[in-house]
Amino acid sequence: MANSSEKDKRCYWTQDLSVGVSEIDDDHKMMFQLFNEVYLLSKKEPDRAHLCRLATELVDYTESHFKREEAIMAASAYPHCEKHIAIHQQLIKHIKQQVSLLETGQQSSIDFVVFLKGWLIEHIEGTDQHILPYMAGYEENIAEAIQEVGPLTIESRKSTIYLVDDDENYLELMQAMTDAAGFNSIAFASGEQFLLAPVTDNDIVVLDLNMPEKDGIEVMRELTDKNLSPTYILISGFDERVLHSAKQLAESKQLQVAKILGKPIDTEEFIDELTEVHKRCEQAYTLKQIPGSQIINKPEDVISIDELKQAIEKYELIIYLQPQVCFDDGKLSGAEVLVRWQHPVRGLVFPDQFIPLAEDYQMMGKLTENVILESIKAYKQCKSEGIDVQLSINLSGQNINDLALPEKLGLLLKSHNIEPEAFMLELTESEILTDTSAALDIFNRLRMKGFSLSIDDFGTGDSSLKKLYQSPFSELKIDQHFVSRMEKDNEAVAIARICILLANEFKMHTVAEGVETQAIWDKLKVLGCDIAQGYFIARPMPVEEFIEFCQDYNERL
């Protein structure tokens, strides 16, 4: 069994995958080398943006390989070209959907590589192995076809770089730096002139915020009104707080701000950032050209309330667990329970696709009941394997409308011989009831029955301090919006520090969500945070996989 498992995890080409056609085998070897590189980086470097770009390159190489393989088939006597090409098109479409999940954080980069490698092996063994018998006698034709279609590579895509600044001296300086980076640029001395340019979503706009007549914020607003969303590098010699706030404003409108730079601009930093952003934009453009890459929700894709009701009744909802570890000793402390829907036709459906529906139709009570039952089963499975962790379960505002909730939960756990301390109940700050008396009634009785309470996404809702003061929370979760920015954003670090200080004053533990890099881990540890959760530790995973993870993790301690 161990040998089989190792084979399934391999990310390298082996001789048993040879199809007997050297040109195809050479492509496969290069692609498996890329798989292995991305796989190793995924384990060592949880920088999602970087890994998404590498995943994009994998898709580009895959499409390039398919073009070469199709040229080989067309130049030979292979009789199944049309069917084979149709399979390629479907595979590319499916891969693009997986990339979309990766980009939105619904799938880890490791899972993406394993998926891509898995179907390639299946495609090689199930389809490509039939090509060889039809190659004999067509060697010259094949060589010519391969020469014509070109090597396994990614076609270069060019983005336009726009420089917008009312200071002509700075415009000249930025143009010189852009030239030094190897790119051409178009300069505008005013926002009004720039807005007449043929800007596209693939372009890069280096934009000064503080300009007369039309400032940078107005420029971004007008481009947004035109449904244009280029990538911005914002610059300003004004107050640093304004520059930072402008970035937050842009991101709240779903605009891509790659960097904010204060004047005077550091030449090396500007060139490095521009080079990185340019590469990212070109790759994004390439990805858009893949057939079927634009996922459009068709009427049949929309989930109905009847489907959701049926899913709850048939117990199709399952849970994934994301590990949490202590900063001080690195030991596992618990896991957050995350709901998924194992749909019989759609496959795995993520919560953002059905939780809003459940909330709109007042179904969160039933849904949460299913999640709690699944969590009880998971807890028992863990205990039977010698794994003792606390599970954190999310409750919604609808759940805490029920004054009988503490008694119901208490009796349910008692019937399974589980102590309430085994579960942490998480309440998102923005969903905590405005009916303070009812909320405090439920919170206090939950605590008195032995349940731990966590205030989730702290700092993103209204009246945060008042809720913290009034309610008997035992844990504070620092929202990942702040945590994920700590590596490069000093103000995000300051917010995390304040959250930790507040929690200490209220004698609460702190959990940081969205810990994705060693640098963020190190900063939070210095600040005195108690528990970490995020891709730096592990992605959410099914219960059985979580148990394996815990066993392996504990052995390494």
HUMOUR-V950646 format. One record per residue. N is the residue number from 1. RES is the residue in one letter. OMEGA is omega as a letter, one per 30 degrees, with the letter a starting at -180 (NA if undefined). D_LAST is the distance of its C-alpha to the last C-alpha in Angstrom with 2 decimals. Layout:
N | RES | OMEGA | D_LAST
N | RES | OMEGA | D_LAST
//
This chain:
1 | M | a | 25.19
2 | A | l | 22.29
3 | N | l | 24.94
4 | S | a | 26.46
5 | S | l | 23.25
6 | E | l | 22.74
7 | K | a | 26.40
8 | D | a | 26.15
9 | K | a | 23.46
10 | R | l | 25.44
11 | C | l | 26.73
12 | Y | a | 29.19
13 | W | l | 32.75
14 | T | a | 33.69
15 | Q | a | 37.18
16 | D | l | 37.35
17 | L | a | 37.50
18 | S | l | 40.65
19 | V | l | 43.68
20 | G | l | 46.07
21 | V | a | 47.19
22 | S | a | 45.95
23 | E | a | 46.20
24 | I | l | 44.05
25 | D | l | 41.53
26 | D | l | 41.23
27 | D | a | 40.56
28 | H | l | 37.87
29 | K | a | 36.17
30 | M | a | 36.16
31 | M | l | 34.85
32 | F | l | 31.95
33 | Q | l | 31.13
34 | L | l | 31.05
35 | F | a | 28.85
36 | N | a | 26.27
37 | E | a | 26.49
38 | V | l | 26.10
39 | Y | l | 23.25
40 | L | l | 21.25
41 | L | a | 22.30
42 | S | a | 21.29
43 | K | a | 17.65
44 | K | a | 17.85
45 | E | a | 20.62
46 | P | l | 20.84
47 | D | a | 24.36
48 | R | a | 26.19
49 | A | l | 29.63
50 | H | a | 28.99
51 | L | l | 27.47
52 | C | l | 30.46
53 | R | l | 32.76
54 | L | l | 31.16
55 | A | l | 31.52
56 | T | l | 35.13
57 | E | l | 35.67
58 | L | l | 34.42
59 | V | l | 37.01
60 | D | l | 39.68
61 | Y | l | 39.01
62 | T | l | 39.16
63 | E | l | 42.51
64 | S | l | 43.80
65 | H | a | 42.92
66 | F | l | 44.71
67 | K | l | 47.83
68 | R | a | 47.85
69 | E | l | 47.37
70 | E | l | 50.15
71 | A | l | 52.43
72 | I | a | 51.88
73 | M | a | 52.69
74 | A | a | 55.76
75 | A | a | 57.07
76 | S | l | 56.89
77 | A | a | 58.40
78 | Y | a | 55.33
79 | P | a | 56.90
80 | H | a | 54.03
81 | C | a | 53.55
82 | E | a | 54.10
83 | K | a | 51.70
84 | H | l | 49.03
85 | I | l | 49.46
86 | A | l | 49.22
87 | I | l | 45.84
88 | H | a | 44.70
89 | Q | l | 45.92
90 | Q | l | 44.09
91 | L | l | 40.84
92 | I | l | 41.16
93 | K | a | 41.92
94 | H | l | 38.88
95 | I | l | 36.61
96 | K | l | 38.05
97 | Q | l | 37.20
98 | Q | l | 33.55
99 | V | l | 33.63
100 | S | l | 35.07
101 | L | l | 32.16
102 | L | a | 29.76
103 | E | a | 31.84
104 | T | l | 31.91
105 | G | a | 28.17
106 | Q | l | 28.71
107 | Q | l | 26.89
108 | S | l | 24.01
109 | S | l | 24.91
110 | I | l | 22.72
111 | D | l | 24.67
112 | F | a | 27.85
113 | V | l | 27.31
114 | V | l | 26.45
115 | F | a | 29.57
116 | L | l | 31.75
117 | K | a | 30.72
118 | G | a | 31.17
119 | W | l | 34.67
120 | L | l | 35.69
121 | I | l | 34.85
122 | E | a | 36.78
123 | H | l | 39.62
124 | I | a | 39.83
125 | E | a | 39.87
126 | G | a | 42.11
127 | T | a | 44.54
128 | D | a | 44.47
129 | Q | a | 44.99
130 | H | a | 48.53
131 | I | a | 49.64
132 | L | a | 50.25
133 | P | a | 53.41
134 | Y | a | 55.29
135 | M | a | 54.58
136 | A | l | 57.04
137 | G | a | 60.12
138 | Y | a | 58.72
139 | E | a | 56.82
140 | E | l | 59.03
141 | N | a | 58.88
142 | I | l | 55.09
143 | A | l | 54.92
144 | E | a | 57.25
145 | A | l | 55.34
146 | I | l | 52.01
147 | Q | a | 53.79
148 | E | a | 55.20
149 | V | l | 52.06
150 | G | a | 50.09
151 | P | l | 46.61
152 | L | a | 43.26
153 | T | l | 42.77
154 | I | l | 42.61
155 | E | a | 45.93
156 | S | l | 46.03
157 | R | a | 46.81
158 | K | l | 48.30
159 | S | l | 47.85
160 | T | l | 50.47
161 | I | l | 49.42
162 | Y | l | 51.53
163 | L | a | 51.78
164 | V | a | 53.30
165 | D | a | 54.28
166 | D | l | 57.59
167 | D | a | 57.20
168 | E | l | 58.79
169 | N | l | 57.44
170 | Y | l | 53.89
171 | L | l | 54.81
172 | E | l | 55.96
173 | L | a | 52.83
174 | M | l | 50.55
175 | Q | l | 52.70
176 | A | l | 52.39
177 | M | l | 48.58
178 | T | l | 48.60
179 | D | l | 50.84
180 | A | l | 48.52
181 | A | l | 45.68
182 | G | a | 47.99
183 | F | l | 48.99
184 | N | l | 52.29
185 | S | l | 52.72
186 | I | a | 55.40
187 | A | l | 56.11
188 | F | a | 57.65
189 | A | l | 58.97
190 | S | l | 59.02
191 | G | a | 57.12
192 | E | l | 60.34
193 | Q | a | 60.97
194 | F | a | 57.42
195 | L | l | 57.70
196 | L | a | 60.49
197 | A | a | 58.19
198 | P | a | 57.06
199 | V | l | 53.40
200 | T | l | 51.02
201 | D | a | 47.47
202 | N | a | 46.41
203 | D | l | 47.68
204 | I | a | 46.15
205 | V | l | 47.87
206 | V | a | 47.38
207 | L | l | 48.95
208 | D | a | 50.21
209 | L | a | 50.06
210 | N | l | 52.98
211 | M | l | 56.12
212 | P | l | 59.66
213 | E | l | 61.33
214 | K | a | 58.17
215 | D | a | 54.75
216 | G | l | 51.43
217 | I | l | 50.45
218 | E | l | 53.82
219 | V | l | 53.29
220 | M | a | 49.98
221 | R | a | 51.63
222 | E | l | 54.58
223 | L | l | 52.49
224 | T | l | 50.49
225 | D | l | 53.84
226 | K | a | 54.73
227 | N | l | 51.52
228 | L | a | 50.27
229 | S | l | 46.66
230 | P | l | 46.18
231 | T | a | 43.16
232 | Y | l | 43.80
233 | I | a | 43.02
234 | L | l | 44.39
235 | I | l | 45.88
236 | S | l | 47.75
237 | G | a | 49.03
238 | F | l | 49.28
239 | D | a | 47.00
240 | E | l | 43.30
241 | R | l | 42.82
242 | V | l | 45.40
243 | L | l | 43.66
244 | H | a | 40.35
245 | S | l | 42.17
246 | A | l | 44.06
247 | K | l | 40.83
248 | Q | l | 39.75
249 | L | a | 43.24
250 | A | a | 43.08
251 | E | l | 39.73
252 | S | l | 41.08
253 | K | l | 43.78
254 | Q | l | 41.28
255 | L | a | 42.37
256 | Q | l | 40.13
257 | V | a | 39.84
258 | A | a | 37.94
259 | K | l | 38.36
260 | I | a | 40.28
261 | L | l | 41.87
262 | G | l | 43.90
263 | K | g | 47.05
264 | P | a | 47.51
265 | I | l | 45.36
266 | D | a | 43.09
267 | T | a | 44.40
268 | E | l | 41.21
269 | E | a | 39.21
270 | F | a | 42.07
271 | I | l | 42.33
272 | D | a | 38.59
273 | E | a | 38.45
274 | L | l | 41.69
275 | T | a | 40.55
276 | E | a | 37.33
277 | V | l | 39.24
278 | H | l | 41.99
279 | K | a | 39.66
280 | R | a | 38.05
281 | C | l | 41.52
282 | E | l | 42.75
283 | Q | l | 39.86
284 | A | l | 40.37
285 | Y | l | 44.06
286 | T | a | 43.36
287 | L | a | 41.20
288 | K | a | 44.04
289 | Q | a | 46.36
290 | I | a | 44.47
291 | P | l | 46.67
292 | G | a | 45.51
293 | S | l | 43.01
294 | Q | a | 44.54
295 | I | a | 43.30
296 | I | l | 46.13
297 | N | l | 45.88
298 | K | l | 48.72
299 | P | a | 50.29
300 | E | l | 48.62
301 | D | a | 45.19
302 | V | a | 45.66
303 | I | l | 43.99
304 | S | l | 46.55
305 | I | l | 46.17
306 | D | l | 47.39
307 | E | a | 44.56
308 | L | l | 42.02
309 | K | l | 43.78
310 | Q | l | 43.70
311 | A | l | 39.98
312 | I | a | 39.31
313 | E | a | 41.72
314 | K | l | 40.26
315 | Y | l | 36.61
316 | E | l | 35.83
317 | L | l | 33.39
318 | I | l | 29.75
319 | I | l | 26.52
320 | Y | a | 23.55
321 | L | l | 20.31
322 | Q | a | 18.53
323 | P | l | 15.01
324 | Q | a | 14.68
325 | V | a | 11.81
326 | C | l | 12.34
327 | F | a | 13.26
328 | D | a | 12.81
329 | D | l | 9.20
330 | G | a | 7.88
331 | K | l | 7.59
332 | L | l | 9.92
333 | S | a | 13.34
334 | G | l | 15.79
335 | A | l | 17.72
336 | E | l | 21.20
337 | V | a | 23.74
338 | L | a | 25.87
339 | V | l | 29.03
340 | R | l | 30.40
341 | W | l | 33.67
342 | Q | a | 33.79
343 | H | a | 37.45
344 | P | a | 39.35
345 | V | a | 41.14
346 | R | a | 39.42
347 | G | a | 35.92
348 | L | a | 32.96
349 | V | a | 34.46
350 | F | a | 32.50
351 | P | a | 33.17
352 | D | a | 35.25
353 | Q | a | 37.78
354 | F | l | 38.39
355 | I | l | 37.15
356 | P | l | 40.15
357 | L | l | 42.43
358 | A | l | 41.09
359 | E | a | 41.61
360 | D | a | 45.12
361 | Y | l | 46.15
362 | Q | a | 44.63
363 | M | a | 42.26
364 | M | l | 39.00
365 | G | l | 39.44
366 | K | a | 39.49
367 | L | a | 36.76
368 | T | l | 34.39
369 | E | l | 35.30
370 | N | a | 34.17
371 | V | l | 30.85
372 | I | l | 30.30
373 | L | l | 31.23
374 | E | l | 28.79
375 | S | l | 26.05
376 | I | l | 26.95
377 | K | a | 26.66
378 | A | l | 23.26
379 | Y | l | 22.05
380 | K | l | 23.50
381 | Q | a | 21.90
382 | C | a | 18.40
383 | K | a | 19.29
384 | S | l | 20.71
385 | E | l | 17.45
386 | G | a | 15.62
387 | I | a | 14.26
388 | D | a | 15.53
389 | V | l | 15.91
390 | Q | a | 18.97
391 | L | l | 21.04
392 | S | a | 23.20
393 | I | l | 26.64
394 | N | l | 29.23
395 | L | l | 32.72
396 | S | l | 35.83
397 | G | a | 38.92
398 | Q | a | 40.70
399 | N | a | 38.28
400 | I | l | 39.08
401 | N | a | 42.80
402 | D | a | 42.60
403 | L | a | 43.18
404 | A | a | 42.28
405 | L | a | 38.73
406 | P | a | 37.05
407 | E | a | 38.96
408 | K | a | 38.33
409 | L | l | 34.56
410 | G | l | 34.54
411 | L | a | 36.66
412 | L | l | 34.70
413 | L | l | 31.39
414 | K | l | 33.30
415 | S | l | 34.75
416 | H | l | 31.29
417 | N | l | 30.12
418 | I | l | 27.50
419 | E | l | 27.28
420 | P | a | 27.96
421 | E | a | 24.84
422 | A | a | 22.91
423 | F | l | 24.43
424 | M | a | 24.77
425 | L | a | 28.12
426 | E | l | 28.35
427 | L | l | 31.81
428 | T | a | 32.59
429 | E | a | 34.56
430 | S | a | 37.41
431 | E | a | 37.90
432 | I | a | 38.12
433 | L | l | 41.63
434 | T | l | 44.45
435 | D | a | 45.86
436 | T | a | 44.08
437 | S | l | 45.48
438 | A | a | 44.35
439 | A | a | 40.86
440 | L | l | 40.46
441 | D | a | 41.87
442 | I | a | 39.18
443 | F | a | 36.26
444 | N | l | 37.17
445 | R | l | 37.68
446 | L | a | 34.34
447 | R | a | 32.66
448 | M | l | 34.83
449 | K | l | 33.76
450 | G | l | 30.10
451 | F | l | 28.99
452 | S | a | 26.99
453 | L | l | 28.68
454 | S | l | 27.42
455 | I | a | 29.83
456 | D | l | 28.81
457 | D | a | 29.96
458 | F | l | 30.97
459 | G | a | 33.62
460 | T | a | 35.16
461 | G | a | 37.66
462 | D | l | 40.67
463 | S | a | 40.96
464 | S | a | 37.21
465 | L | l | 37.73
466 | K | l | 40.24
467 | K | l | 37.95
468 | L | a | 35.14
469 | Y | a | 37.71
470 | Q | a | 39.22
471 | S | a | 36.35
472 | P | a | 33.82
473 | F | l | 30.66
474 | S | a | 27.33
475 | E | l | 25.37
476 | L | l | 26.46
477 | K | l | 25.23
478 | I | a | 26.15
479 | D | a | 27.90
480 | Q | l | 26.47
481 | H | l | 29.95
482 | F | a | 29.15
483 | V | a | 25.42
484 | S | a | 25.99
485 | R | a | 28.73
486 | M | a | 26.96
487 | E | a | 26.38
488 | K | a | 30.15
489 | D | a | 31.79
490 | N | l | 32.11
491 | E | l | 33.75
492 | A | l | 30.84
493 | V | a | 28.68
494 | A | l | 31.38
495 | I | l | 31.32
496 | A | l | 27.57
497 | R | a | 28.11
498 | I | l | 30.98
499 | C | a | 29.09
500 | I | l | 26.34
501 | L | l | 29.11
502 | L | a | 30.99
503 | A | l | 28.09
504 | N | l | 27.53
505 | E | a | 31.26
506 | F | l | 31.25
507 | K | l | 28.20
508 | M | l | 26.27
509 | H | l | 22.69
510 | T | l | 22.46
511 | V | l | 20.84
512 | A | l | 21.33
513 | E | l | 22.24
514 | G | l | 22.56
515 | V | a | 19.78
516 | E | a | 20.32
517 | T | l | 19.68
518 | Q | a | 17.65
519 | A | l | 20.87
520 | I | l | 21.09
521 | W | a | 17.52
522 | D | a | 18.41
523 | K | a | 21.75
524 | L | l | 20.59
525 | K | l | 18.06
526 | V | a | 21.02
527 | L | l | 23.22
528 | G | l | 21.11
529 | C | a | 20.18
530 | D | a | 17.91
531 | I | l | 16.46
532 | A | l | 16.33
533 | Q | l | 17.56
534 | G | a | 18.77
535 | Y | l | 18.75
536 | F | l | 16.38
537 | I | l | 13.64
538 | A | l | 15.55
539 | R | l | 19.17
540 | P | a | 20.71
541 | M | l | 20.63
542 | P | a | 22.40
543 | V | a | 21.09
544 | E | l | 20.48
545 | E | l | 18.53
546 | F | l | 16.48
547 | I | l | 15.62
548 | E | l | 14.60
549 | F | a | 12.48
550 | C | a | 10.67
551 | Q | l | 10.31
552 | D | a | 9.06
553 | Y | a | 6.62
554 | N | l | 5.30
555 | E | a | 5.59
556 | R | a | 3.82
557 | L | NA | 0.00
//
